[in-house]
């Protein structure tokens, strides 16, 4: 039996400059917990998996709204594992994330890895709507197959709009049924971990970093507007996280300097 669940987070700034969470709604396998924030005045939420999901046929969603001047960090307690459905004709699972960040607000969307297990099929979308002075740091990490197994099918799309205009819109597809060549030398080249780090920060209006290689399988790309995108391939999740963490630290220093 498939699961349909939507979790909702709303963050607002109170009269003392702190961020509060008037809406923190968990549903089904998506349990939300308020955890300690690293920065003064910010709030933090951790997504805790309350059951195995997403399975084939599941429909999961997270909706996040950050009000003016609020600051929120969202992470997860463990990796999300896309698993095969239980029936012979299980439909693909869906996981849809919607992020809305208003003026002067900031969101760090930093979940753990998504693992595409053998035999699974997951369609995932992330849509971010940003106000002109909003800040967003978003990390995506995808691991194609658990240890010693081949990947499932993973279709992922990331769409970011700023001031109502497109900033980034990209789609990737891996595994059985994906367009040919996804594992060839022009795409993954045999790597099994792929990720990206997007930083949209008004501080980059005047001093954004230039496009350049960060290593043999990682690149930093300056986007139109105050945004940069780091894309990386790696042999495993640990190596991928190392590359993205190093890039995140560099970008944060550049934005604050």
Number of C-alpha atoms within 10 A of each C-alpha: 11 16 15 15 15 18 21 17 20 18 26 24 20 13 7 7 14 15 22 18 18 10 14 16 16 19 16 15 20 21 17 22 17 13 14 12 15 10 11 10 16 22 24 22 20 19 22 18 19 13 10 11 23 27 25 25 22 21 20 23 20 20 16 21 22 26 21 18 21 28 29 29 22 22 18 19 12 14 16 19 21 28 21 25 22 12 11 7 9 17 17 20 25 22 20 17 17 16 19 21 28 22 17 17 24 25 27 17 20 17 20 19 22 21 23 26 23 20 18 26 30 26 17 18 17 18 18 20 22 25 17 16 20 25 24 25 21 19 24 19 24 24 24 25 23 15 10 7 11 16 22 23 25 26 18 19 15 16 16 20 16 19 14 11 10 12 19 17 12 9 11 12 16 21 22 17 12 14 11 11 12 17 16 11 10 8 11 18 14 13 17 20 24 23 22 21 22 23 23 26 23 19 16 19 13 9 12 19 18 11 14 12 14 15 11 9 16 21 18 21 17 18 18 11 15 22 23 22 21 24 23 25 26 23 13 16 21 10 13 25 21 12 22 21 13 11 20 19 10 12 21 13 10 14 17 9 8
